[in-house]
Amino acid sequence: MKASIRVLSAASLALASLAQAQTWPAKPVKIIVPYPPGGSVDVVTRKMAAKLQEQTGQTFFVENKAGATGTIGLSQVVQAPADGYTLAANDTTYALLPHIFKKLPFDHATDLVPISAYVFAPMSVVVKADSKFKTLGELIAAAKAEPGRVTYGTGGAGTTPHFASEGLGIAANAKFMHVPFKGAGEATMGMLGGTVDFQLASTPGVISQVKGGKARVLAVSGGKRVAALPDVPTFAEAGVKYDGIINFTGVWAPKGTPAAVIDRLQKEIATAMASPDMKAFAESIASEPGYWDAKALAKDLAERTAYWGKVASNTAFERQ
């Protein structure tokens, strides 16, 4: 009798989950971006939200909850009902969090479930237009000749550009000097003004400065050249074996969100990224259109988290 009850209960839960997936989304879906408006995660998420709204006929809207390297907004999603109506957006910064904070306000490995990643943005080594460094090789040679003399700017200690720049130094066996600014925009201005020698930045964030003739890109991350910068070599082509640091925008859901809902959302995102307008959008911001499902995103996050841990151990950075 008890076994029959258990079977019926499991069947009832399965039917309820299926019904929820079939009706989802039955009301507006909120996507929390844990950063200020205007950044790459915000811009890409808003574009995806508009596309999902177009496809499903239901409202998808973005709410910005910035602060504490994204953990304030992420904590709100962790505490939200696990019903598919409150989601979190983020990027590769998520893999950095255990190495930035001594203690997080949530379980990094389990409290948020990866759903999908899309719009993949390479990072660029950028110098001002009249910089003496004409190639990545020249910049690295100078850093090797005088360790700590070649400087780079970031939006602050513990950011993705900070760890990525240190990773570049490790890969090239060179020592750079970190100069933290109050934000990525200020770091770019520091590079353009010559306060620092270079910046390792998200390509979409500096492409306008490059196209405006104020900056030059020495190399880009990833396995192939960027369509918007066809003459710029990859790190490998420039002589440095450093394949990582491709940024992405992704979506997470609270732990316990029904699998059927997650599956429906994955399919909608895959459909969106296969559309001509989303592909064109990605390319317009010097990024690659693409799609990872939950399994692929979870695998990448695990690998990135482990890699950033190795970088952190070689970086003079004290966790907050």
C-alpha positions, 0 to 999 in steps of 0.5 A, a space after each residue: 500500500 505504501 509503495 503504491 502511494 509512493 508511486 502515485 506521489 511520484 507520478 503526480 509530481 511528474 505530471 505536475 512538472 509536465 503541466 507546469 512546463 506546458 503552461 510556462 510561462 503563464 506570467 511575466 518572467 523576471 531576469 535579474 542582472 546583478 550589475 548596473 545597466 549598460 554593461 555587456 551582461 545587461 545589454 545582451 540579457 535585454 536583447 535575449 529577453 526581448 527575443 524570448 518575449 517575441 517567441 513565447 508571447 509572455 513578458 520577459 523583463 530585466 531588473 538590475 540589482 548591482 553590488 558586491 561583484 554580483 552577489 547581491 542580485 544572485 542572492 535574491 534569485 537564490 531566495 526566490 521561488 523555484 518556479 521559473 519566473 525569477 532567473 539570474 543573468 551573469 557571465 564568466 565572473 560567476 566562476 571567479 566568486 569563490 576566489 574573490 570572497 572568503 564566504 559567499 551568501 549562498 552555495 556557489 556549486 548548488 544554489 543556482 542551476 546553470 541553464 544556458 550560455 550564449 553570445 560569446 565575447 573574446 577578450 582583447 589586449 588593447 593599447 592606445 593608438 600611438 603605443 610603442 607596442 605594435 604586437 603582443 610579442 613586443 609587449 611581452 618581451 618588454 615585460 620579460 626584460 623589466 618585470 613589473 614595468 609594463 602596466 595594465 589597467 582593470 576595473 578593480 582587483 578581483 575582476 575578470 580582466 584582473 584574473 585574465 591579465 594575470 593568467 596571460 602573464 602566467 601563460 607568457 612567463 611575463 610579469 605585469 604590474 596591475 593598476 586598478 581603477 574604479 571601473 572598466 570605463 575608467 580603466 579604458 580611459 587610463 589606457 587611452 591616456 597612457 596611464 597604463 600600457 595596456 588593458 585586457 578587456 571584453 572586445 565589445 567594450 572597447 570596439 568603439 574606441 578601436 573603430 574610432 582610431 583611438 585604440 589598437 588591438 594586439 591580439 584576441 582570445 579564442 580559437 579564431 579571429 573576430 569577424 569585426 577585427 579580421 587583421 588582429 591575430 589570436 593569442 596563439 597566432 601571436 605566439 602565446 598559448 592562452 586559449 581561455 577567457 572567452 566571456 559569455 552571457 548566461 542564465 541560471 535558475 534557483 535550485 529546485 526549478 522543475 527540470 521540464 521548465 529548464 528544458 523548455 527555457 533551454 529550447 527557447 534560448 536555442 531557438 533564439 540564438 539560431 535566428 538571423 537577428 540574434 546572430 546579427 546582434 552578436 556579430 554587431 558587438 564583436 561577439 560570436 553567436 552560439 549556444 550551450 545547454 545546461 550540461 555544457 555550461 556546468 562543465 565549463 563553470 567547473 573547469 573555469 572555477 578550478 582554473 581561476 583558483 590556480 591563477 589566484 594562488 599565483 596572484 597577490 590578491 586577498 579574498 574579501 
